[in-house]
């Protein structure tokens, strides 16, 4: 029988829009698009990299209750408000995912508020960090 676990983090937005921060379906873990708002202080840093740091803290915090970590991420979707921030945001994200190497989509759409400079959505697979991984390099 399939087991589904839904993680709520107490965000007022989860309540208003009726969604979960994390939904785990067996070993598949889906994390909602996450912004850089500090859940304890409700503050959002102005600097895009500080926001990115908080985004990762928020995602890591949400993964723990379902027995996963950033090392289990297999897909990431990065949303950057200002295209000029793309290079520095992706360089920072590279430091967080070095060796994890998920498939990644990067886009620069308008976000839900101009205060948000970067958001991240991830999909993880519980146990991916312990899996036997084969890397194939294709050159042309």
Residue, then its C-alpha position, 0 to 999 in steps of 0.5 A: x500500500x502506498x504511504x503518503x506523508x504531508x509536511x506542513x511548516x506553519x507558513x500562513x501561505x500553506x494555510x491560505x493556499x491549502x498546500x503542503x511544503x513537502x509531500x512524500x509518496x513512498x520514497x519520492x519527495x516533492x518540495x513546494x517552491x520555496x522562498x527565502x523567508x526566515x520561518x522564525x522571524x518572517x524576515x526576507x533578506x534583501x540580498x539575493x545570495x542571503x535569500x538563496x541561503x535561507x531557501x536552502x535552510x528552509x528546504x533542508x528543514x522540510x526534508x528532515x521529517x521525511x528522512x531525507x536531505x539535500x543529498x537525496x535531491x534528483x531534480x531542482x527548479x530554480x526561479x530567479x527574479x532578475x536575470x542579471x542575478x543568474x550567474x551568482x545564484x547558480x554559482x551559489x547553488x553549485x556549492x550546495x549541490x556539488x556532488x549531488x548533481x541533480x537535473x536542473x531547470x533555471x528560469x527568470x519569470x516574475x515571482x509572486x512578489x518583487x521582494x522574492x529574488x530567488x525561489x527553489x523547488x526540488x524533488x528528492x528520492x529517499x535513499x538517493x544519497x546512498x545509491x550506486x551512482x553511475x555518471x556518463x559523460x557524453x562528448x560531441 
